[in-house]
């Protein structure tokens, strides 16, 4: 299937604006660029309560999070880790998406603003992600916990889910992995396909990995590349979404297959005609609404 019409128009508009490719920007320039794009998403649904908090990190530092309650009595809590290659992304940029997820699912959402690279390299983001999971379990006892994230956030979701299994951490009802980074291999078929070099390209991922985990040995660690974990058995059910035109497509689909082979129930869908980042383009790309519909239904089934 060709790239869908709405996405093609969006990319054309971006191209007409000019500017450097992401991989030629400094991290500060890249962060400013994505902040500007988030203005397109508009304001999400109203919440019953929104609180900005700080969570203590394992190394004694701290990082922000935003707690969104669609109702005073949510049915569960989604710990959401945003994408951005561990280098870009912020609470405000993902606020609209978090509100949509909270509104549609009836779940509280803890939107985690883990510390970014290169100021905080691997394993800082992974450690912060797990600290946020522990904080959520302690702060909202009794609520089922779902972990979810897109791209680098999907990576962190996979990492904390396995760590919770290995360390006897909080019980996780469902893991939702949206075009997750699962491996540091930059030369598979989806990375090499010229048709996939769109908002996220092979050059972009080289840039992100160089900032997050410049040491090749660290990149290959399952804490950074969860596809390389020896054992994926005993993990909670998973929803895995990929995009047809995405350098991360093959590794996301390989992870879904590894989970299935390990006996983990997996709901998988490749979104045809979509590019990387489509899920977060709320109110911009129709594919985002379709993916939120799928996740909403999966969350409902898991909680029944």
Secondary structure in CASP SS format (residue, H / E / C, confidence):
PFRMAT SS
TARGET T0000
AUTHOR 0000-0000-0000
METHOD secondary structure of the structure
MODEL  1
X C 1.00
X C 1.00
X C 1.00
X C 1.00
X H 1.00
X H 1.00
X H 1.00
X H 1.00
X H 1.00
X H 1.00
X H 1.00
X H 1.00
X H 1.00
X H 1.00
X H 1.00
X H 1.00
X H 1.00
X C 1.00
X C 1.00
X C 1.00
X C 1.00
X H 1.00
X H 1.00
X H 1.00
X C 1.00
X C 1.00
X H 1.00
X H 1.00
X H 1.00
X H 1.00
X H 1.00
X H 1.00
X H 1.00
X H 1.00
X H 1.00
X H 1.00
X H 1.00
X H 1.00
X H 1.00
X H 1.00
X H 1.00
X C 1.00
X C 1.00
X C 1.00
X C 1.00
X C 1.00
X C 1.00
X C 1.00
X E 1.00
X E 1.00
X E 1.00
X E 1.00
X E 1.00
X E 1.00
X E 1.00
X E 1.00
X C 1.00
X C 1.00
X C 1.00
X C 1.00
X C 1.00
X E 1.00
X E 1.00
X E 1.00
X E 1.00
X E 1.00
X E 1.00
X E 1.00
X E 1.00
X C 1.00
X C 1.00
X C 1.00
X C 1.00
X C 1.00
X C 1.00
X E 1.00
X E 1.00
X E 1.00
X E 1.00
X E 1.00
X E 1.00
X C 1.00
X C 1.00
X C 1.00
X C 1.00
X C 1.00
X C 1.00
X C 1.00
X C 1.00
X C 1.00
X H 1.00
X H 1.00
X H 1.00
X H 1.00
X H 1.00
X H 1.00
X H 1.00
X H 1.00
X H 1.00
X H 1.00
X H 1.00
X H 1.00
X H 1.00
X H 1.00
X H 1.00
X C 1.00
X C 1.00
X E 1.00
X E 1.00
X E 1.00
X E 1.00
X E 1.00
X E 1.00
X C 1.00
X C 1.00
X C 1.00
X C 1.00
X C 1.00
X C 1.00
X C 1.00
X C 1.00
X C 1.00
X C 1.00
X H 1.00
X H 1.00
X H 1.00
X H 1.00
X H 1.00
X H 1.00
X H 1.00
X H 1.00
X H 1.00
X H 1.00
X H 1.00
X H 1.00
X H 1.00
X H 1.00
X H 1.00
X H 1.00
X C 1.00
X C 1.00
X C 1.00
X C 1.00
X E 1.00
X E 1.00
X E 1.00
X E 1.00
X E 1.00
X E 1.00
X E 1.00
X C 1.00
X H 1.00
X H 1.00
X H 1.00
X H 1.00
X H 1.00
X H 1.00
X H 1.00
X H 1.00
X H 1.00
X H 1.00
X H 1.00
X H 1.00
X H 1.00
X H 1.00
X H 1.00
X H 1.00
X C 1.00
X C 1.00
X C 1.00
X C 1.00
X C 1.00
X C 1.00
X E 1.00
X E 1.00
X E 1.00
X E 1.00
X E 1.00
X C 1.00
X C 1.00
X C 1.00
X C 1.00
X C 1.00
X C 1.00
X C 1.00
X C 1.00
X C 1.00
X C 1.00
X H 1.00
X H 1.00
X H 1.00
X H 1.00
X C 1.00
X H 1.00
X H 1.00
X H 1.00
X C 1.00
X C 1.00
X C 1.00
X C 1.00
X C 1.00
X H 1.00
X H 1.00
X H 1.00
X H 1.00
X H 1.00
X H 1.00
X H 1.00
X H 1.00
X H 1.00
X H 1.00
X H 1.00
X C 1.00
X C 1.00
X C 1.00
X H 1.00
X H 1.00
X H 1.00
X H 1.00
X C 1.00
X C 1.00
X C 1.00
X C 1.00
X C 1.00
X C 1.00
X H 1.00
X H 1.00
X H 1.00
X C 1.00
X C 1.00
X C 1.00
X C 1.00
X C 1.00
X C 1.00
X C 1.00
X C 1.00
X C 1.00
X E 1.00
X E 1.00
X E 1.00
X E 1.00
X E 1.00
X E 1.00
X E 1.00
X E 1.00
X C 1.00
X C 1.00
X C 1.00
X H 1.00
X H 1.00
X H 1.00
X H 1.00
X H 1.00
X H 1.00
X H 1.00
X H 1.00
X H 1.00
X H 1.00
X H 1.00
X H 1.00
X H 1.00
X C 1.00
X C 1.00
X C 1.00
X C 1.00
X E 1.00
X E 1.00
X E 1.00
X E 1.00
X E 1.00
X E 1.00
X E 1.00
X E 1.00
X E 1.00
X E 1.00
X C 1.00
X C 1.00
X H 1.00
X H 1.00
X H 1.00
X C 1.00
X C 1.00
X C 1.00
X C 1.00
X C 1.00
X H 1.00
X H 1.00
X H 1.00
X H 1.00
X H 1.00
X H 1.00
X H 1.00
X H 1.00
X H 1.00
X H 1.00
X H 1.00
X H 1.00
X H 1.00
X H 1.00
X H 1.00
X H 1.00
X H 1.00
X H 1.00
X C 1.00
END
